[in-house]
Amino acid sequence: MFGISFSKVLLLVAVVAAIWFGFRWFQRWEKERRERSEREEEGSRLGRDASARSDDRQTEVMTACRICGTYVAQGARSCGRPRCPFPG
Ligand SMILES: [Zn+2]
């Protein structure tokens, strides 16, 4: 009688241990999966920000010449026409 119940206890312990380790493994796997997807989201978000920023910078530094009407980069030289706002 004792032998049967002892083996049942052993079986129960084994089952509980298996569930426990399986749960721990699942938690670790879930955590790694979540962190990986968060990193990927962060990366794509940073990529979008960077491309948006570079677009802003591009429009920022482009300045229209009032005289010749062309868009030139800020700090560009004069087009040569009189009254051109850019330094010749
Ligand atoms: Zn000009």
PDB file of the backbone (N, CA, C, O) and the ligand in Angstrom, with CONECT records:
HET     ZN  A 101       1
ATOM      1  N   MET A   1       0.840  -1.209   0.000  1.00  0.00           N
ATOM      2  CA  MET A   1       0.000   0.000   0.000  1.00  0.00           C
ATOM      3  C   MET A   1       0.870   1.253   0.000  1.00  0.00           C
ATOM      4  O   MET A   1       0.642   2.203  -0.748  1.00  0.00           O
ATOM      5  N   PHE A   2       1.885   1.212   0.879  1.00  0.00           N
ATOM      6  CA  PHE A   2       2.766   2.372   0.958  1.00  0.00           C
ATOM      7  C   PHE A   2       3.566   2.541  -0.336  1.00  0.00           C
ATOM      8  O   PHE A   2       3.788   3.645  -0.833  1.00  0.00           O
ATOM      9  N   GLY A   3       3.993   1.356  -0.859  1.00  0.00           N
ATOM     10  CA  GLY A   3       4.783   1.375  -2.096  1.00  0.00           C
ATOM     11  C   GLY A   3       4.023   2.011  -3.231  1.00  0.00           C
ATOM     12  O   GLY A   3       4.591   2.802  -3.984  1.00  0.00           O
ATOM     13  N   ILE A   4       2.751   1.688  -3.375  1.00  0.00           N
ATOM     14  CA  ILE A   4       1.935   2.235  -4.468  1.00  0.00           C
ATOM     15  C   ILE A   4       1.766   3.741  -4.305  1.00  0.00           C
ATOM     16  O   ILE A   4       1.932   4.497  -5.262  1.00  0.00           O
ATOM     17  N   SER A   5       1.437   4.172  -3.091  1.00  0.00           N
ATOM     18  CA  SER A   5       1.226   5.601  -2.893  1.00  0.00           C
ATOM     19  C   SER A   5       2.535   6.366  -3.035  1.00  0.00           C
ATOM     20  O   SER A   5       2.535   7.509  -3.493  1.00  0.00           O
ATOM     21  N   PHE A   6       3.680   5.737  -2.639  1.00  0.00           N
ATOM     22  CA  PHE A   6       4.978   6.412  -2.789  1.00  0.00           C
ATOM     23  C   PHE A   6       5.310   6.631  -4.265  1.00  0.00           C
ATOM     24  O   PHE A   6       5.808   7.687  -4.657  1.00  0.00           O
ATOM     25  N   SER A   7       5.023   5.607  -5.073  1.00  0.00           N
ATOM     26  CA  SER A   7       5.300   5.762  -6.504  1.00  0.00           C
ATOM     27  C   SER A   7       4.356   6.795  -7.113  1.00  0.00           C
ATOM     28  O   SER A   7       4.721   7.518  -8.040  1.00  0.00           O
ATOM     29  N   LYS A   8       3.134   6.854  -6.576  1.00  0.00           N
ATOM     30  CA  LYS A   8       2.190   7.873  -7.052  1.00  0.00           C
ATOM     31  C   LYS A   8       2.691   9.273  -6.707  1.00  0.00           C
ATOM     32  O   LYS A   8       2.569  10.210  -7.497  1.00  0.00           O
ATOM     33  N   VAL A   9       3.273   9.393  -5.470  1.00  0.00           N
ATOM     34  CA  VAL A   9       3.825  10.692  -5.065  1.00  0.00           C
ATOM     35  C   VAL A   9       4.983  11.057  -5.975  1.00  0.00           C
ATOM     36  O   VAL A   9       5.109  12.200  -6.415  1.00  0.00           O
ATOM     37  N   LEU A  10       5.845  10.049  -6.257  1.00  0.00           N
ATOM     38  CA  LEU A  10       6.972  10.299  -7.161  1.00  0.00           C
ATOM     39  C   LEU A  10       6.468  10.753  -8.531  1.00  0.00           C
ATOM     40  O   LEU A  10       7.005  11.689  -9.122  1.00  0.00           O
ATOM     41  N   LEU A  11       5.440  10.085  -9.023  1.00  0.00           N
ATOM     42  CA  LEU A  11       4.861  10.435 -10.324  1.00  0.00           C
ATOM     43  C   LEU A  11       4.307  11.859 -10.294  1.00  0.00           C
ATOM     44  O   LEU A  11       4.484  12.642 -11.227  1.00  0.00           O
ATOM     45  N   LEU A  12       3.619  12.167  -9.166  1.00  0.00           N
ATOM     46  CA  LEU A  12       3.042  13.502  -9.026  1.00  0.00           C
ATOM     47  C   LEU A  12       4.142  14.560  -9.037  1.00  0.00           C
ATOM     48  O   LEU A  12       4.026  15.593  -9.696  1.00  0.00           O
ATOM     49  N   VAL A  13       5.236  14.271  -8.275  1.00  0.00           N
ATOM     50  CA  VAL A  13       6.358  15.218  -8.221  1.00  0.00           C
ATOM     51  C   VAL A  13       6.954  15.397  -9.615  1.00  0.00           C
ATOM     52  O   VAL A  13       7.285  16.508 -10.029  1.00  0.00           O
ATOM     53  N   ALA A  14       7.082  14.277 -10.330  1.00  0.00           N
ATOM     54  CA  ALA A  14       7.658  14.342 -11.678  1.00  0.00           C
ATOM     55  C   ALA A  14       6.764  15.172 -12.590  1.00  0.00           C
ATOM     56  O   ALA A  14       7.253  15.992 -13.368  1.00  0.00           O
ATOM     57  N   VAL A  15       5.457  14.958 -12.495  1.00  0.00           N
ATOM     58  CA  VAL A  15       4.520  15.704 -13.345  1.00  0.00           C
ATOM     59  C   VAL A  15       4.575  17.188 -13.013  1.00  0.00           C
ATOM     60  O   VAL A  15       4.616  18.035 -13.906  1.00  0.00           O
ATOM     61  N   VAL A  16       4.574  17.502 -11.682  1.00  0.00           N
ATOM     62  CA  VAL A  16       4.620  18.911 -11.267  1.00  0.00           C
ATOM     63  C   VAL A  16       5.914  19.550 -11.733  1.00  0.00           C
ATOM     64  O   VAL A  16       5.916  20.688 -12.201  1.00  0.00           O
ATOM     65  N   ALA A  17       7.037  18.807 -11.604  1.00  0.00           N
ATOM     66  CA  ALA A  17       8.327  19.338 -12.038  1.00  0.00           C
ATOM     67  C   ALA A  17       8.323  19.576 -13.546  1.00  0.00           C
ATOM     68  O   ALA A  17       8.843  20.584 -14.025  1.00  0.00           O
ATOM     69  N   ALA A  18       7.736  18.646 -14.284  1.00  0.00           N
ATOM     70  CA  ALA A  18       7.689  18.797 -15.742  1.00  0.00           C
ATOM     71  C   ALA A  18       6.869  20.024 -16.119  1.00  0.00           C
ATOM     72  O   ALA A  18       7.268  20.799 -16.988  1.00  0.00           O
ATOM     73  N   ILE A  19       5.718  20.200 -15.463  1.00  0.00           N
ATOM     74  CA  ILE A  19       4.877  21.372 -15.737  1.00  0.00           C
ATOM     75  C   ILE A  19       5.626  22.649 -15.369  1.00  0.00           C
ATOM     76  O   ILE A  19       5.594  23.639 -16.099  1.00  0.00           O
ATOM     77  N   TRP A  20       6.314  22.604 -14.198  1.00  0.00           N
ATOM     78  CA  TRP A  20       7.037  23.786 -13.711  1.00  0.00           C
ATOM     79  C   TRP A  20       8.146  24.194 -14.680  1.00  0.00           C
ATOM     80  O   TRP A  20       8.282  25.363 -15.044  1.00  0.00           O
ATOM     81  N   PHE A  21       8.947  23.178 -15.093  1.00  0.00           N
ATOM     82  CA  PHE A  21      10.042  23.511 -16.003  1.00  0.00           C
ATOM     83  C   PHE A  21       9.509  23.909 -17.373  1.00  0.00           C
ATOM     84  O   PHE A  21      10.076  24.771 -18.044  1.00  0.00           O
ATOM     85  N   GLY A  22       8.411  23.272 -17.782  1.00  0.00           N
ATOM     86  CA  GLY A  22       7.804  23.651 -19.056  1.00  0.00           C
ATOM     87  C   GLY A  22       7.293  25.077 -19.005  1.00  0.00           C
ATOM     88  O   GLY A  22       7.417  25.826 -19.973  1.00  0.00           O
ATOM     89  N   PHE A  23       6.710  25.452 -17.859  1.00  0.00           N
ATOM     90  CA  PHE A  23       6.184  26.810 -17.690  1.00  0.00           C
ATOM     91  C   PHE A  23       7.318  27.822 -17.702  1.00  0.00           C
ATOM     92  O   PHE A  23       7.233  28.870 -18.343  1.00  0.00           O
ATOM     93  N   ARG A  24       8.401  27.481 -16.966  1.00  0.00           N
ATOM     94  CA  ARG A  24       9.565  28.366 -16.924  1.00  0.00           C
ATOM     95  C   ARG A  24      10.135  28.561 -18.324  1.00  0.00           C
ATOM     96  O   ARG A  24      10.473  29.674 -18.727  1.00  0.00           O
ATOM     97  N   TRP A  25      10.233  27.441 -19.064  1.00  0.00           N
ATOM     98  CA  TRP A  25      10.777  27.517 -20.416  1.00  0.00           C
ATOM     99  C   TRP A  25       9.880  28.392 -21.289  1.00  0.00           C
ATOM    100  O   TRP A  25      10.365  29.194 -22.087  1.00  0.00           O
ATOM    101  N   PHE A  26       8.559  28.227 -21.126  1.00  0.00           N
ATOM    102  CA  PHE A  26       7.619  29.000 -21.927  1.00  0.00           C
ATOM    103  C   PHE A  26       7.730  30.488 -21.602  1.00  0.00           C
ATOM    104  O   PHE A  26       7.700  31.338 -22.492  1.00  0.00           O
ATOM    105  N   GLN A  27       7.861  30.790 -20.282  1.00  0.00           N
ATOM    106  CA  GLN A  27       7.995  32.196 -19.882  1.00  0.00           C
ATOM    107  C   GLN A  27       9.230  32.827 -20.501  1.00  0.00           C
ATOM    108  O   GLN A  27       9.184  33.953 -20.996  1.00  0.00           O
ATOM    109  N   ARG A  28      10.358  32.075 -20.469  1.00  0.00           N
ATOM    110  CA  ARG A  28      11.605  32.606 -21.027  1.00  0.00           C
ATOM    111  C   ARG A  28      11.469  32.811 -22.534  1.00  0.00           C
ATOM    112  O   ARG A  28      11.924  33.814 -23.084  1.00  0.00           O
ATOM    113  N   TRP A  29      10.829  31.833 -23.191  1.00  0.00           N
ATOM    114  CA  TRP A  29      10.649  31.920 -24.642  1.00  0.00           C
ATOM    115  C   TRP A  29       9.765  33.109 -25.002  1.00  0.00           C
ATOM    116  O   TRP A  29      10.038  33.846 -25.949  1.00  0.00           O
ATOM    117  N   GLU A  30       8.671  33.278 -24.202  1.00  0.00           N
ATOM    118  CA  GLU A  30       7.743  34.382 -24.435  1.00  0.00           C
ATOM    119  C   GLU A  30       8.445  35.719 -24.233  1.00  0.00           C
ATOM    120  O   GLU A  30       8.247  36.646 -25.019  1.00  0.00           O
ATOM    121  N   LYS A  31       9.274  35.832 -23.174  1.00  0.00           N
ATOM    122  CA  LYS A  31       9.986  37.064 -22.865  1.00  0.00           C
ATOM    123  C   LYS A  31      10.957  37.409 -23.994  1.00  0.00           C
ATOM    124  O   LYS A  31      11.033  38.557 -24.431  1.00  0.00           O
ATOM    125  N   GLU A  32      11.705  36.391 -24.464  1.00  0.00           N
ATOM    126  CA  GLU A  32      12.662  36.637 -25.545  1.00  0.00           C
ATOM    127  C   GLU A  32      11.946  37.059 -26.824  1.00  0.00           C
ATOM    128  O   GLU A  32      12.406  37.937 -27.553  1.00  0.00           O
ATOM    129  N   ARG A  33      10.803  36.407 -27.081  1.00  0.00           N
ATOM    130  CA  ARG A  33      10.043  36.728 -28.286  1.00  0.00           C
ATOM    131  C   ARG A  33       9.546  38.174 -28.234  1.00  0.00           C
ATOM    132  O   ARG A  33       9.610  38.913 -29.217  1.00  0.00           O
ATOM    133  N   ARG A  34       9.034  38.563 -27.017  1.00  0.00           N
ATOM    134  CA  ARG A  34       8.503  39.921 -26.855  1.00  0.00           C
ATOM    135  C   ARG A  34       9.618  40.952 -27.001  1.00  0.00           C
ATOM    136  O   ARG A  34       9.453  41.965 -27.681  1.00  0.00           O
ATOM    137  N   GLU A  35      10.764  40.684 -26.351  1.00  0.00           N
ATOM    138  CA  GLU A  35      11.880  41.631 -26.436  1.00  0.00           C
ATOM    139  C   GLU A  35      12.377  41.767 -27.862  1.00  0.00           C
ATOM    140  O   GLU A  35      12.731  42.859 -28.309  1.00  0.00           O
ATOM    141  N   ARG A  36      12.401  40.640 -28.576  1.00  0.00           N
ATOM    142  CA  ARG A  36      12.869  40.681 -29.951  1.00  0.00           C
ATOM    143  C   ARG A  36      11.926  41.515 -30.814  1.00  0.00           C
ATOM    144  O   ARG A  36      12.375  42.310 -31.639  1.00  0.00           O
ATOM    145  N   SER A  37      10.606  41.331 -30.621  1.00  0.00           N
ATOM    146  CA  SER A  37       9.650  42.087 -31.433  1.00  0.00           C
ATOM    147  C   SER A  37       9.681  43.562 -31.049  1.00  0.00           C
ATOM    148  O   SER A  37       9.478  44.432 -31.896  1.00  0.00           O
ATOM    149  N   GLU A  38       9.939  43.849 -29.749  1.00  0.00           N
ATOM    150  CA  GLU A  38      10.045  45.250 -29.334  1.00  0.00           C
ATOM    151  C   GLU A  38      11.261  45.911 -29.974  1.00  0.00           C
ATOM    152  O   GLU A  38      11.205  47.055 -30.424  1.00  0.00           O
ATOM    153  N   ARG A  39      12.379  45.151 -30.004  1.00  0.00           N
ATOM    154  CA  ARG A  39      13.578  45.689 -30.642  1.00  0.00           C
ATOM    155  C   ARG A  39      13.330  45.939 -32.121  1.00  0.00           C
ATOM    156  O   ARG A  39      13.791  46.937 -32.675  1.00  0.00           O
ATOM    157  N   GLU A  40      12.594  45.021 -32.762  1.00  0.00           N
ATOM    158  CA  GLU A  40      12.331  45.199 -34.181  1.00  0.00           C
ATOM    159  C   GLU A  40      11.439  46.412 -34.420  1.00  0.00           C
ATOM    160  O   GLU A  40      11.648  47.174 -35.365  1.00  0.00           O
ATOM    161  N   GLU A  41      10.428  46.585 -33.539  1.00  0.00           N
ATOM    162  CA  GLU A  41       9.564  47.755 -33.663  1.00  0.00           C
ATOM    163  C   GLU A  41      10.364  49.034 -33.466  1.00  0.00           C
ATOM    164  O   GLU A  41      10.214  49.999 -34.214  1.00  0.00           O
ATOM    165  N   GLU A  42      11.229  49.023 -32.430  1.00  0.00           N
ATOM    166  CA  GLU A  42      12.080  50.173 -32.153  1.00  0.00           C
ATOM    167  C   GLU A  42      12.962  50.492 -33.357  1.00  0.00           C
ATOM    168  O   GLU A  42      13.110  51.647 -33.754  1.00  0.00           O
ATOM    169  N   GLY A  43      13.533  49.456 -33.915  1.00  0.00           N
ATOM    170  CA  GLY A  43      14.421  49.650 -35.058  1.00  0.00           C
ATOM    171  C   GLY A  43      13.694  50.253 -36.242  1.00  0.00           C
ATOM    172  O   GLY A  43      14.192  51.185 -36.873  1.00  0.00           O
ATOM    173  N   SER A  44      12.506  49.722 -36.549  1.00  0.00           N
ATOM    174  CA  SER A  44      11.785  50.251 -37.704  1.00  0.00           C
ATOM    175  C   SER A  44      11.295  51.666 -37.416  1.00  0.00           C
ATOM    176  O   SER A  44      11.250  52.516 -38.305  1.00  0.00           O
ATOM    177  N   ARG A  45      10.920  51.908 -36.129  1.00  0.00           N
ATOM    178  CA  ARG A  45      10.468  53.253 -35.766  1.00  0.00           C
ATOM    179  C   ARG A  45      11.624  54.244 -35.901  1.00  0.00           C
ATOM    180  O   ARG A  45      11.453  55.335 -36.445  1.00  0.00           O
ATOM    181  N   LEU A  46      12.813  53.855 -35.398  1.00  0.00           N
ATOM    182  CA  LEU A  46      13.976  54.722 -35.508  1.00  0.00           C
ATOM    183  C   LEU A  46      14.328  54.949 -36.973  1.00  0.00           C
ATOM    184  O   LEU A  46      14.742  56.041 -37.359  1.00  0.00           O
ATOM    185  N   GLY A  47      14.162  53.910 -37.781  1.00  0.00           N
ATOM    186  CA  GLY A  47      14.460  54.046 -39.198  1.00  0.00           C
ATOM    187  C   GLY A  47      13.533  55.061 -39.850  1.00  0.00           C
ATOM    188  O   GLY A  47      13.964  55.892 -40.649  1.00  0.00           O
ATOM    189  N   ARG A  48      12.234  54.979 -39.493  1.00  0.00           N
ATOM    190  CA  ARG A  48      11.278  55.940 -40.044  1.00  0.00           C
ATOM    191  C   ARG A  48      11.620  57.348 -39.604  1.00  0.00           C
ATOM    192  O   ARG A  48      11.603  58.276 -40.413  1.00  0.00           O
ATOM    193  N   ASP A  49      11.943  57.521 -38.281  1.00  0.00           N
ATOM    194  CA  ASP A  49      12.301  58.833 -37.762  1.00  0.00           C
ATOM    195  C   ASP A  49      13.511  59.390 -38.498  1.00  0.00           C
ATOM    196  O   ASP A  49      13.544  60.561 -38.877  1.00  0.00           O
ATOM    197  N   ALA A  50      14.495  58.534 -38.690  1.00  0.00           N
ATOM    198  CA  ALA A  50      15.725  58.990 -39.333  1.00  0.00           C
ATOM    199  C   ALA A  50      15.424  59.452 -40.754  1.00  0.00           C
ATOM    200  O   ALA A  50      15.927  60.488 -41.188  1.00  0.00           O
ATOM    201  N   SER A  51      14.605  58.689 -41.483  1.00  0.00           N
ATOM    202  CA  SER A  51      14.319  59.077 -42.858  1.00  0.00           C
ATOM    203  C   SER A  51      13.479  60.347 -42.875  1.00  0.00           C
ATOM    204  O   SER A  51      13.671  61.200 -43.742  1.00  0.00           O
ATOM    205  N   ALA A  52      12.527  60.490 -41.907  1.00  0.00           N
ATOM    206  CA  ALA A  52      11.711  61.695 -41.827  1.00  0.00           C
ATOM    207  C   ALA A  52      12.593  62.901 -41.516  1.00  0.00           C
ATOM    208  O   ALA A  52      12.436  63.968 -42.109  1.00  0.00           O
ATOM    209  N   ARG A  53      13.539  62.714 -40.561  1.00  0.00           N
ATOM    210  CA  ARG A  53      14.441  63.797 -40.201  1.00  0.00           C
ATOM    211  C   ARG A  53      15.285  64.222 -41.389  1.00  0.00           C
ATOM    212  O   ARG A  53      15.492  65.415 -41.611  1.00  0.00           O
ATOM    213  N   SER A  54      15.770  63.264 -42.150  1.00  0.00           N
ATOM    214  CA  SER A  54      16.631  63.621 -43.278  1.00  0.00           C
ATOM    215  C   SER A  54      15.813  64.368 -44.321  1.00  0.00           C
ATOM    216  O   SER A  54      16.330  65.262 -44.991  1.00  0.00           O
ATOM    217  N   ASP A  55      14.519  64.004 -44.467  1.00  0.00           N
ATOM    218  CA  ASP A  55      13.666  64.735 -45.395  1.00  0.00           C
ATOM    219  C   ASP A  55      13.492  66.175 -44.931  1.00  0.00           C
ATOM    220  O   ASP A  55      13.577  67.107 -45.731  1.00  0.00           O
ATOM    221  N   ASP A  56      13.242  66.357 -43.596  1.00  0.00           N
ATOM    222  CA  ASP A  56      13.091  67.697 -43.046  1.00  0.00           C
ATOM    223  C   ASP A  56      14.347  68.518 -43.300  1.00  0.00           C
ATOM    224  O   ASP A  56      14.280  69.672 -43.723  1.00  0.00           O
ATOM    225  N   ARG A  57      15.495  67.898 -43.032  1.00  0.00           N
ATOM    226  CA  ARG A  57      16.758  68.602 -43.193  1.00  0.00           C
ATOM    227  C   ARG A  57      16.932  69.027 -44.653  1.00  0.00           C
ATOM    228  O   ARG A  57      17.444  70.107 -44.948  1.00  0.00           O
ATOM    229  N   GLN A  58      16.497  68.157 -45.543  1.00  0.00           N
ATOM    230  CA  GLN A  58      16.674  68.474 -46.956  1.00  0.00           C
ATOM    231  C   GLN A  58      15.840  69.697 -47.342  1.00  0.00           C
ATOM    232  O   GLN A  58      16.331  70.588 -48.035  1.00  0.00           O
ATOM    233  N   THR A  59      14.562  69.743 -46.888  1.00  0.00           N
ATOM    234  CA  THR A  59      13.735  70.892 -47.225  1.00  0.00           C
ATOM    235  C   THR A  59      14.200  72.124 -46.459  1.00  0.00           C
ATOM    236  O   THR A  59      14.052  73.248 -46.939  1.00  0.00           O
ATOM    237  N   GLU A  60      14.768  71.917 -45.256  1.00  0.00           N
ATOM    238  CA  GLU A  60      15.224  73.028 -44.436  1.00  0.00           C
ATOM    239  C   GLU A  60      16.372  73.777 -45.104  1.00  0.00           C
ATOM    240  O   GLU A  60      16.383  75.006 -45.170  1.00  0.00           O
ATOM    241  N   VAL A  61      17.328  73.008 -45.594  1.00  0.00           N
ATOM    242  CA  VAL A  61      18.536  73.651 -46.112  1.00  0.00           C
ATOM    243  C   VAL A  61      18.349  74.179 -47.527  1.00  0.00           C
ATOM    244  O   VAL A  61      19.169  74.957 -48.015  1.00  0.00           O
ATOM    245  N   MET A  62      17.251  73.752 -48.201  1.00  0.00           N
ATOM    246  CA  MET A  62      17.026  74.258 -49.550  1.00  0.00           C
ATOM    247  C   MET A  62      16.339  75.619 -49.451  1.00  0.00           C
ATOM    248  O   MET A  62      15.287  75.743 -48.825  1.00  0.00           O
ATOM    249  N   THR A  63      16.918  76.604 -50.051  1.00  0.00           N
ATOM    250  CA  THR A  63      16.378  77.959 -49.996  1.00  0.00           C
ATOM    251  C   THR A  63      16.166  78.463 -51.421  1.00  0.00           C
ATOM    252  O   THR A  63      16.996  78.259 -52.307  1.00  0.00           O
ATOM    253  N   ALA A  64      15.033  79.124 -51.608  1.00  0.00           N
ATOM    254  CA  ALA A  64      14.741  79.642 -52.943  1.00  0.00           C
ATOM    255  C   ALA A  64      15.430  80.986 -53.128  1.00  0.00           C
ATOM    256  O   ALA A  64      15.377  81.856 -52.260  1.00  0.00           O
ATOM    257  N   CYS A  65      16.054  81.131 -54.236  1.00  0.00           N
ATOM    258  CA  CYS A  65      16.642  82.416 -54.599  1.00  0.00           C
ATOM    259  C   CYS A  65      15.526  83.311 -55.121  1.00  0.00           C
ATOM    260  O   CYS A  65      14.807  82.950 -56.053  1.00  0.00           O
ATOM    261  N   ARG A  66      15.391  84.492 -54.504  1.00  0.00           N
ATOM    262  CA  ARG A  66      14.286  85.387 -54.896  1.00  0.00           C
ATOM    263  C   ARG A  66      14.470  85.920 -56.307  1.00  0.00           C
ATOM    264  O   ARG A  66      13.496  86.266 -56.975  1.00  0.00           O
ATOM    265  N   ILE A  67      15.693  85.986 -56.754  1.00  0.00           N
ATOM    266  CA  ILE A  67      15.981  86.607 -58.049  1.00  0.00           C
ATOM    267  C   ILE A  67      15.923  85.580 -59.171  1.00  0.00           C
ATOM    268  O   ILE A  67      15.240  85.776 -60.177  1.00  0.00           O
ATOM    269  N   CYS A  68      16.636  84.502 -58.987  1.00  0.00           N
ATOM    270  CA  CYS A  68      16.678  83.527 -60.082  1.00  0.00           C
ATOM    271  C   CYS A  68      15.608  82.449 -59.917  1.00  0.00           C
ATOM    272  O   CYS A  68      15.339  81.699 -60.855  1.00  0.00           O
ATOM    273  N   GLY A  69      14.990  82.362 -58.720  1.00  0.00           N
ATOM    274  CA  GLY A  69      13.848  81.472 -58.532  1.00  0.00           C
ATOM    275  C   GLY A  69      14.192  80.012 -58.352  1.00  0.00           C
ATOM    276  O   GLY A  69      13.288  79.183 -58.248  1.00  0.00           O
ATOM    277  N   THR A  70      15.430  79.676 -58.314  1.00  0.00           N
ATOM    278  CA  THR A  70      15.797  78.267 -58.158  1.00  0.00           C
ATOM    279  C   THR A  70      16.065  77.954 -56.687  1.00  0.00           C
ATOM    280  O   THR A  70      16.485  78.816 -55.916  1.00  0.00           O
ATOM    281  N   TYR A  71      15.812  76.701 -56.322  1.00  0.00           N
ATOM    282  CA  TYR A  71      16.087  76.248 -54.959  1.00  0.00           C
ATOM    283  C   TYR A  71      17.521  75.752 -54.888  1.00  0.00           C
ATOM    284  O   TYR A  71      17.934  74.844 -55.610  1.00  0.00           O
ATOM    285  N   VAL A  72      18.249  76.374 -54.005  1.00  0.00           N
ATOM    286  CA  VAL A  72      19.653  75.969 -53.866  1.00  0.00           C
ATOM    287  C   VAL A  72      19.921  75.676 -52.388  1.00  0.00           C
ATOM    288  O   VAL A  72      19.200  76.158 -51.514  1.00  0.00           O
ATOM    289  N   ALA A  73      20.928  74.909 -52.124  1.00  0.00           N
ATOM    290  CA  ALA A  73      21.287  74.579 -50.749  1.00  0.00           C
ATOM    291  C   ALA A  73      21.755  75.827 -50.020  1.00  0.00           C
ATOM    292  O   ALA A  73      22.391  76.710 -50.596  1.00  0.00           O
ATOM    293  N   GLN A  74      21.415  75.875 -48.713  1.00  0.00           N
ATOM    294  CA  GLN A  74      21.797  77.030 -47.920  1.00  0.00           C
ATOM    295  C   GLN A  74      23.323  77.153 -47.893  1.00  0.00           C
ATOM    296  O   GLN A  74      24.037  76.158 -47.771  1.00  0.00           O
ATOM    297  N   GLY A  75      23.794  78.361 -48.005  1.00  0.00           N
ATOM    298  CA  GLY A  75      25.236  78.562 -48.027  1.00  0.00           C
ATOM    299  C   GLY A  75      25.800  78.482 -49.436  1.00  0.00           C
ATOM    300  O   GLY A  75      27.012  78.547 -49.643  1.00  0.00           O
ATOM    301  N   ALA A  76      24.880  78.336 -50.420  1.00  0.00           N
ATOM    302  CA  ALA A  76      25.349  78.232 -51.803  1.00  0.00           C
ATOM    303  C   ALA A  76      25.819  79.600 -52.287  1.00  0.00           C
ATOM    304  O   ALA A  76      25.509  80.640 -51.705  1.00  0.00           O
ATOM    305  N   ARG A  77      26.557  79.555 -53.343  1.00  0.00           N
ATOM    306  CA  ARG A  77      27.099  80.783 -53.907  1.00  0.00           C
ATOM    307  C   ARG A  77      26.040  81.486 -54.754  1.00  0.00           C
ATOM    308  O   ARG A  77      25.047  80.882 -55.161  1.00  0.00           O
ATOM    309  N   SER A  78      26.265  82.728 -55.000  1.00  0.00           N
ATOM    310  CA  SER A  78      25.359  83.509 -55.839  1.00  0.00           C
ATOM    311  C   SER A  78      25.322  82.952 -57.253  1.00  0.00           C
ATOM    312  O   SER A  78      26.293  82.392 -57.761  1.00  0.00           O
ATOM    313  N   CYS A  79      24.144  83.135 -57.872  1.00  0.00           N
ATOM    314  CA  CYS A  79      24.009  82.662 -59.241  1.00  0.00           C
ATOM    315  C   CYS A  79      24.678  83.639 -60.207  1.00  0.00           C
ATOM    316  O   CYS A  79      24.807  83.348 -61.396  1.00  0.00           O
ATOM    317  N   GLY A  80      25.102  84.792 -59.701  1.00  0.00           N
ATOM    318  CA  GLY A  80      25.815  85.730 -60.553  1.00  0.00           C
ATOM    319  C   GLY A  80      24.955  86.922 -60.963  1.00  0.00           C
ATOM    320  O   GLY A  80      25.475  87.947 -61.404  1.00  0.00           O
ATOM    321  N   ARG A  81      23.626  86.781 -60.814  1.00  0.00           N
ATOM    322  CA  ARG A  81      22.742  87.891 -61.180  1.00  0.00           C
ATOM    323  C   ARG A  81      22.848  88.994 -60.139  1.00  0.00           C
ATOM    324  O   ARG A  81      23.084  88.714 -58.964  1.00  0.00           O
ATOM    325  N   PRO A  82      22.680  90.232 -60.550  1.00  0.00           N
ATOM    326  CA  PRO A  82      22.668  91.329 -59.563  1.00  0.00           C
ATOM    327  C   PRO A  82      21.474  91.195 -58.631  1.00  0.00           C
ATOM    328  O   PRO A  82      20.411  90.754 -59.066  1.00  0.00           O
ATOM    329  N   ARG A  83      21.617  91.560 -57.366  1.00  0.00           N
ATOM    330  CA  ARG A  83      20.585  91.474 -56.318  1.00  0.00           C
ATOM    331  C   ARG A  83      20.324  90.047 -55.890  1.00  0.00           C
ATOM    332  O   ARG A  83      19.356  89.835 -55.159  1.00  0.00           O
ATOM    333  N   CYS A  84      21.077  89.077 -56.269  1.00  0.00           N
ATOM    334  CA  CYS A  84      20.923  87.713 -55.789  1.00  0.00           C
ATOM    335  C   CYS A  84      21.272  87.698 -54.297  1.00  0.00           C
ATOM    336  O   CYS A  84      22.322  88.198 -53.893  1.00  0.00           O
ATOM    337  N   PRO A  85      20.370  87.113 -53.473  1.00  0.00           N
ATOM    338  CA  PRO A  85      20.589  87.173 -52.024  1.00  0.00           C
ATOM    339  C   PRO A  85      21.766  86.324 -51.540  1.00  0.00           C
ATOM    340  O   PRO A  85      22.205  86.477 -50.400  1.00  0.00           O
ATOM    341  N   PHE A  86      22.258  85.471 -52.354  1.00  0.00           N
ATOM    342  CA  PHE A  86      23.346  84.612 -51.896  1.00  0.00           C
ATOM    343  C   PHE A  86      24.680  85.312 -52.085  1.00  0.00           C
ATOM    344  O   PHE A  86      24.867  86.069 -53.037  1.00  0.00           O
ATOM    345  N   PRO A  87      25.581  85.061 -51.196  1.00  0.00           N
ATOM    346  CA  PRO A  87      26.884  85.756 -51.267  1.00  0.00           C
ATOM    347  C   PRO A  87      27.647  85.329 -52.492  1.00  0.00           C
ATOM    348  O   PRO A  87      27.771  84.139 -52.780  1.00  0.00           O
ATOM    349  N   GLY A  88      28.148  86.287 -53.199  1.00  0.00           N
ATOM    350  CA  GLY A  88      28.907  85.990 -54.396  1.00  0.00           C
ATOM    351  C   GLY A  88      30.361  85.909 -54.039  1.00  0.00           C
ATOM    352  O   GLY A  88      31.198  85.664 -54.908  1.00  0.00           O
TER     353      GLY A  88
HETATM  354 ZN    ZN A 101      20.277  83.725 -57.434  1.00  0.00          ZN2+
END
